[in-house]
């Protein structure tokens, strides 16, 4: 499966793109609304789960994920299974970020980390969820965290014999464990994503495990802050994701394609593709977290929802204190109402309708108010971030 990394010359050609990505990601993590960023980390986990499972064709509707988070599972077995898969991914993403908070290449690229991710993801599922049907109609059980014991074929690619998987994963570790920081670490994560998929070490769940590993690596490098994930971008570019994986599977294409067994150009193109995905996601979220833009979207939300009978007391003056709640954990109700600059009764009615809308919450009937990010308001607060959720809610 060599080259595990492109040549020094090829990596130097990639460095400007990688440096641009790192710079934008660092800027994003320092933008002004810390409380909004904190809320988004948990709010976006269901979206990440939706998109990585969509790539595998095992996704359920956003509302069904929301219900599953409240332990409300469908009576339909297939739908309930998809809900369980969604919850498992959410829990594994959260666990992974806590388990690997700081990037250490020798540790993070160790095969046991991939086994731990795969095990955590699949051990949450029911026994019947772990039975997969092969192309020939035979059934096979997926064993959480254990390397596959049978041969497989993925399209035209035949991954290594199962007896050699431990050796390939050890070589995978050796190839990336020296990429300890900065641009080198990012490029290693991108390359490792493909080479892990090439080995295909598990009977099932390789794609989800690879994407989780990449997500967790970028997070541990301090480049996501829970504000974005490559999973959304890869799902939106699925038509290009698989072809790039396939091209990088190919053998060396002549004397100008590196000096190893597999194509260096294909690997470089895959890294560039995945880097472009990451950069696009960072830039998109940068626009979402700009304070003036966020306040403008709040005004639009208040105007639209004030036309409904249930929330007709809403006023656009609430946008300023709502945006302020993106910067602080909570705010006394009297201060919140004072920031609206409305007459007393009008402010009271507006506050009551903000609770109805779900944009604010409180831990007690008269306690401080906090910002909330219900899925039903995503179409206003974060338009185009999760279009499937917007359609789901509106319809």
N, C-alpha and C positions, 0 to 999 in steps of 0.2 A: 504493500500500500504506500510505499514511498513515491514521491516526497511527502513527508508529513507537514513540512513548511516549504514555501517557495524559496528560491535562491535569494541570496542577499540583495542582488540587483533587482529582482522582482519585488521584494519586500520594500525596498527603497522607493520604488515607483508607487507603491500603495500608501506610503507614509503621509503624503499631503491629505488624502481622503480621511485616513484614520485620525490625523491631528485635527482636522476640521470637526469630525464627529466628537472627539474628546472635548474640544473647546466648547462646542455647543451644549454638550451634556453637562459640563461643569457650570456653564452659565444658567442652564435651566434649573439646576439644583439650588442656585442662589437667588432665584427670583422671589419677589416680595411677599407672597402669602403663605407663611409657614403652616397655618392651621388648615388651609385648603389643601396643601400638599399632604399633610398628615391624613386627612379624610380620604383623599384620592387613593392612597396606598391600599386601603381595604376596599374601597368602592370599585376599583379597577380589577381586583382579583377575579370576580365572576366574568368580566369581559375577556381577560387573558385565557381563562378556562374555556370559554365559548369558542374563541378563535383557534386555539390549539386543537381542540376536539373537532372543530369544523374541518380542519385540514384532513383529519382522519375519517370524516364522514360520520362521526359519532356524537354530534352536538345536539342539544335540545334548545328550546326557545329561551330567550333571556328571562321571561316571566317564570318559566318552569325552574330555572336555576334559582331565582329569587324565592320561589316556594320551597324548593329543596333546602335552602339555607334555614328555613323555618321548620324543617322536618316534615314538610307536606309533600309526600311522594305520590306519583300517579298510580292509579289502579292498573294501568297498562304495563305489563312487564318490560317491554322494550323501552318505553319512555322512562320508567323508573330506573332502568339500568343506565340510561344516558344521564339521568339526574345524579346517580351515584358516582358516575365517572367524573361529572362536572365538580361535585363536592370534593372528590378525592384530589383532583388537580389543585383546587383552591387551598386545601389543607397542606398539600405537599409544597406548594409555592411558599406558603407562610412558614412552614417548618424549615424549608431550605434556606430562607433568608435569615432565620434565627440561628441555624446550625453553621452556616458559612458566612458570617458577617464581614469578614476581611479576607482579601484574596491572598492565597498562598499557593503558588503553582504546583510544587511537589505534592501537596495535599489535594488540591482541587482537581488535578488531572489524574489522581490515583484511581484505578479501576473500582476500588471499593466505594468511592463516592457515587459513581454511576449505579452500582448495585444498590446503594442505600436509597438513591432517588427512586429507582424502579421499584424497590421493595416498599417504600413508604406509599407510593402511588397506588400500587396494586393490592397491598395488604388491607386496604380499606374497603375493598369490594367484596361482594358475596362470592361464594364458591362457583355458582353458576355463571357469574360475570367473567370468570377467568377461563371459560371454555371457548376456544375459537375453532371455527370450521375452516379447514384448509381448502384450497382450490379443488382438490380431488374428492372432497366430501368427507374426509376423515376429520375426527375431532382431536384437539390437542389442548392440554391444560397448560396455562401460563403459570409458572412458579415465581412468585415475587422475589426479585433480586438474584435469581439464579440464571446462569448462562444457558442458552439453548442447548439441547442435546440432539437435535435433528437438523438435517440440511434444509436449506430454503433457497428459493429463487425469487428475486424482486425484479420484475420486468425482465430485462435481458441480463441483469447482474446476478451472478451466483456468489454470495458471500462465502467466506472461508469455511472449511470443514469445522463442525462443532468441536472436534478434538483440539483444534488449533486456536480456538477463541481466546483462552487465557493468555497464550503467547502473544497473539495480536494485540490484546488489551494492554499487556505489559509493554510492548513496543510503542503503543499509543501513548502510554504514560511517559516513557523515556523521551519521546519526541517533543513533548510539550512542557515537561516539568521545569525546564530552564527559562521559560518565558515568564519572568516574574513580575513585570510591571509595565505600565505605560502602553505605548503603541505595540510593542512586541506581545504583551499579554492579550490585547484585543485581537490582534491578527491570529494568535494561537487559538483563541476561543472560536473564531470563525472557521479556521481550518479544521480544528478538532470536531466541530459539528459535522462536517462532511465525512471525515475519516471514521468517526463513530458509526454514522449511518452506513458506511461502506462495510464495516465489520458486521453490523447487524447482530449484536451479541445475544439479544434476548429473543424468545419465541414471538413476542408481541410487545408493543409499547415502546419500540425503539425511537420513533419520531417524537413522541411526547417527552421521552426521557432526554433526548438530544436537545429539544427546545428548552426544557426546564434547566438543563445544565448551562446552556448559553445564557438564559435569563439570569440565573443565579450568579454566574460568573461576572456578568456586567453589573449586577447589583453589588456584588462584593468589591468590585473595583470603584464603587461610588458613582457609577454613571447612570443609574436609573432613578434612585431615590423613590422608587415605587410609583413614578409618574408616567412611565411608558414601558412597553415590552416589545421585543421583536415579534412576538406571537401575532399581534394585530397586523403588522405589516406583512408577515409571511402568509397569513390567510388571505389578505387582500391581493397578494401577488402569487397566489398558489399556482397559477398557470405558468409562471416563470420559475417558481421555487423548484418544482420537480425536475424540469428540464436542466436547470443548473446543477442539481444533484447528479443527474444522469450523465451530463457531459464530463463532470469531474471524475466519474467512475472509469472513464476510458483509459486505454493504454496510451503510452507516450506516442505522440504524433510526429515522428521524425526527429532529425538532429537538432532542430531549433526549439524543441519542447522539453527542455530540462535534461537531466542525466539519470533519471530514475525509471521505475517501471510504469507508473501512472503519469498521465498528462499534467505537467506543471501549469500550462496555460489554463486548463479546465479548473484547476484548484484556485488559481489567481482570480479567474472570472467569478468563481463562487464566492470567494472572500469579498471581492468588489461588490457583488450583488447583495450579499448580506450586510455589508457596511452601508450600502446605499439605503437599504431597508431601515437600518437603525437611525441613520442621519435624518431620514424623512420623518420618522416617528418623533424624534427629538424636536425637530423644527415645528411639527404640527402642534405638539403640546406646548411649545413656547408661546404660540399664539393664543392658546387656551388659558394660559396662566398670566398673561399680561393684565395688570390691574384695571386700567381704563377699559380694555376690551371686555373684561369680565363684568364690570359695572354696567357697561352698555347692554350686555346680554341679560343682566338682571332687570334692567328697565324694560326691555322687550318682553321678558317673561311676565312681569307685573302688569304691563299693559294688556297682554293677551289674556291672562287669567282673570283680570278684573272685569272682563266682558261676560263671565260666567256667574250665574246666580249665586252659587255657593261661596264665591270669593269676590263678590262685587265691591267689597270695602277696600280692596288692595289699592295702594297708591304708589306711584313711581318714586316718591320721596323715600321709600323704604330701601331703595337700591344702595344708597350710601352706607347705612349701617350694616346691611347684609354683606357688602363687599368688605367692610371693616372686620366682620366676623371671620373673614378668610385669613386675617392676620393675628387674631387672638383666639384663645380657646373658648371663652365665654364672655358675656356682657350682661350687667344688671339690666333688668327690664326698663327701669326708669331712664337709664342712660341710652338704651336702644331707642326708646320712644322720643327722647329729647333730640337725638341725632336726626330724626325724621323731620323735625321742625313743624309738626302738625298740631292742630288744636287737640286738647286732651281726649275727648270722646272719639274723634276721628283716629287718633293714634291708637287708642285701645282697640277699636274695631279692625284697624289695619293689622295690628299685632295678632289678634284672634284669627284673622284670615290667613296670616302667614303660617300659623300653626296648622290650620286646615290644609294648606297647600303642601305642608311637609318640608318646607325650606328651612324651618327652624325647629328646634326641639328643646326640651328642658327636663332636668332630672326631678323637678318638683313643681307643684302647681304655681308657685310664686317665685321660683328660683331663677337664676341667670339663664339666658337663652344661648343656644349654640347653633352653629350652622349645620345643616344636614344636606345630603346629596341623594335624594330619592331617584330611583331609576326613571320614574315618570316625568322628571324634569330635565333629563339629559338632553332632550331635543332643544331646550333653551340654553342650558348652562354650558354644554359641550357639544354643539351641533357637529354632526358627521363623525364624532368620535366612535360611536357604536350605533351605526345606522339601523342594524337589525333590531336593536332595542327600541328605537324610536318608532319603527313600523309596528312592532309588537304592541307597544303601548297605545298608539293612535288607533290601530284597528280594533 
